Amino acid sequence: MKSIDTIVIAVGGQGRRIAADLKKREIKTSKIFLELNGKPFLSHLLDMSLALKFRKIFLLSSYHERELQAFLKENYTTANQIFPIYGGKMGRKWGVPWLLYSIRQKLKNPFIYSDGNIFYGKSVLKKIREVGVQKPLVANIVVSSKDLAPTHSRIITRGGRIQKIITRLPNSKNRNIGFNGRQYYSLGLMALSQNVFSSVSDFAYKKDLDFVIHDVFEFNKNLIKATIYNGSWSAIHTISDVDKLGIKG
């Protein structure tokens, strides 16, 4: 099987959970441009994707568009594989599914999707790229036993198969929800089939990709697979994440 050659990274969300706290510290940049280990968060994801020789790297952005343009011009002028996609008003209203749907003609083969505010090992990106998403699967989602992104989905598995997907957990204290099985949490990294766009009605208006995955699973449990990642990863959702990682503006 041919490995996936396209990755789509969501880099320009509003960041409502963290924006006010960054402003209090007089940090005006988007969280994806905060520095981790000496370079912007986004650079880690882009450099990893370039090192793995992805032929196409789409960056989805509906906020901080001028900042992204300036960043790419300064740091990735010669990287012809990178294609920024600006969502504008509709992207701000409907989020990642709308942006993905807007470029569906460019995604006619399986592709990798990644949130832009997570940082994981190169090995898992390489693995999910090579394993991909084989028919009849629509999505192969990477999950971890570590709950580092409290708004991401919770995945219940038994015997290596997904039994339940619960989206948008309200808070880290509400974890006993009555399902037996091993519990994992989505990273915001997955391989997707091009059939994902026709797998649920109103794909473009789901507002969050987690809702798409949930609805596909509810329709047909055999269309979603989980790949377990046991390595380290980080996420930036709140100001406490910034402090914990020692990230600077």
Secondary structure, 3 states (H helix, E strand, C coil): CCCCCEEEEEEECCCHHHHHHHHHCCCCCCHHHCEECCEEHHHHHHHHHHHCCCCEEEEEECCCHHHHHHHHHHHCCCCCCEEEEECHHHHHHHEHHHHHHHCHHHCCCCEEEEECCEEECHHHHHHHHHHCCCCCCCEEEEEECCCCCCCCCEEEEECCEEEEEECCCCCCCCCCCCCCCEEEEEEEEEEECHHHHHCCCCHHHCECHHHHHHHHHHHCHHHEEEEECCCCEEECCCHHHHHHHCCEC
